Amino acid sequence: MEDPFEVHDDAVAAVSSRVRHFHETKQHFRIYHGSTNSTRASQRWRDNTVDTSSLNHVLAVDVDSKTALVEPNVPMDALVDVTIKKFHMVPLVVMEFPGITVGGGFSGTSGESSSFRYGAFDTTINWIEIVLPNGDVTRAYRTKAEKSDLFWGAASGFGTLGVVTLLEVQLKDAQPYVQLTYSLHDLPEANALMRDQLETNSLSLDYIDGIVFSSNSTVVCSGRLASAPTPESKVQRFSRSIDPWFYIHCRRLLKRLRESPSQSVVEYVPLEDYLFRYDRGGFWVAKYSFQYFLVPFNRITRFLLNPLMHVRVMFRALHHSGLSDSYIVQDVGVPFDKVEEFASWLDTTLQISPLWLCPLRLVRETTDAAHGLHSEFAHLPPDRAGLMNFGIWGPGSTNPREFVRQNQALERKVNELGGKKWLYAHAYYTEEEFWSHYDRKSYDAVRAKYGATWMPSVYDKVKIDIEGRERELENWVPWLLMLFWSIWPLKGLYGVFKAILHREYLLRKGNYSYYTEKHGKDN
């Protein structure tokens, strides 16, 4: 068997050569990872792309330091398959969708139900290996003052500081189960409970999040790692086709909890089922596909259509269909003291329900961390150590101009409340608005230091060209195409057809294989 580190070095050398070519010509490039959980449209073509899709291996796990050396395109399910089954350890933060990659989590401010304690995924990375914009290969560290400015510049930088090729991921001891407690609260109570867990850095829980069904009905899901179920307890699974979607399960429990609001429901969930509990149905977004195709939404149809209800397939269909242009898919964080105001605004303005709540610790506790887009996270006071993340996913207006207006209103409201919008999704800011929310001075300083100013900026990568879309519609050919694709259900059928074919939409010409071999060894 080939040495995995030699294979890695060869792959990095190829990436370095490709980046050096673009540096010499000063041609902008995009990075092809082989998969995505972003809702932004692809701008990748064969002649403007650095292909990193072969960097998808777990190279080593060190049981003493509790770390794993992981290439950026390893998806979360492949990572935990190695760390849990072979080494009985789990990453500190595991993103809820199995197809989210380690590199994507690092560059995109990904958080999950353990983020109240550990923060976003990037704060659980010790160091990265990165190909700089001139093709040089170096390492940048979070845990010591060695290119820490580059580390934090690359975190949430969406590849605009270079190409990340390896990451050291922190792990902790795992248990086979999560003891999951469901409790019913009104929104102020739920907010206070989750805020307290974050600000006290409580060790009583390992996981916490919530689903807002209405202003007086939020189901808070509190998890603790457990070695085994108690004899009288119920074991609940979520990964099989016969299992309920997690959100539907919570909705059913809501009826029981309303009958006895002071009581809670306790179940034991296998760890991997818990970590990826939102995969089937994509939280609850897949229910809109049933509405779109006028298909009954019940246990039988969900069972029959289960192969299409996993997030990997859903994202392929979403991108191929173009329906992401009519569904609001946003994650934003707001201060805890603004949660009720924001939820009320959402209910009045967008009327999207349910909502996902996840407390996200943001404060950076290592030295020399005041760099990059979110440099202010290095100086947060104890009472502002985090934000409440809202997952806002639902149908928007079918009128393109009104859809843009809805998203812009959402962005303005988040800014008004002192919150943050995470950038994996569409961004409708003007450039001036964008940089009023993120630290351009710090971000540009890191880019200048490491020779990245010739590359596209974060704003270039995430913006929606609203004026360009308007100009397109002034021409009759794009207008006719838009009219054609507006005929129901052509967009949806095309998306499903392309998803079933299992062709990656990201690279518009050519077919790059994605290998799933995993190489693990003790260091």
Salt bridges, closest charged atoms under 4 A:
GLU71 OE2 - HIS8 ND1 2.65
GLU71 OE1 - HIS57 ND1 3.01
ASP77 OD2 - ARG312 NH1 2.95
ASP81 OD1 - LYS85 NZ 2.92
ASP81 OD2 - LYS518 NZ 3.97
GLU112 OE1 - ARG277 NH2 3.41
GLU129 OE1 - HIS8 NE2 2.75
ASP136 OD1 - ARG20 NH2 3.65
GLU146 OE1 - LYS144 NZ 3.68
ASP149 OD2 - LYS449 NZ 2.85
ASP173 OD2 - LYS66 NZ 3.05
GLU189 OE1 - HIS185 ND1 3.80
GLU199 OE2 - ARG195 NE 2.81
ASP206 OD1 - ARG117 NH1 3.79
ASP206 OD1 - LYS172 NZ 3.54
ASP209 OD2 - ARG277 NH2 2.96
ASP243 OD1 - ARG240 NH2 2.88
GLU267 OE2 - LYS234 NZ 3.87
GLU267 OE1 - HIS249 NE2 2.93
ASP273 OD2 - ARG237 NE 3.20
ASP279 OD2 - HIS310 ND1 2.82
ASP325 OD1 - ARG469 NH2 3.39
ASP337 OD2 - ARG384 NH2 3.02
GLU341 OE2 - LYS413 NZ 3.27
GLU365 OE2 - ARG361 NH2 2.92
ASP368 OD1 - HIS371 NE2 2.79
GLU376 OE2 - LYS420 NZ 2.87
GLU402 OE2 - ARG405 NH2 2.65
GLU411 OE2 - LYS421 NZ 3.57
GLU416 OE2 - LYS413 NZ 3.09
GLU431 OE2 - ARG440 NH2 3.71
ASP444 OD2 - ARG440 NE 3.23
GLU470 OE1 - ARG401 NH2 2.72
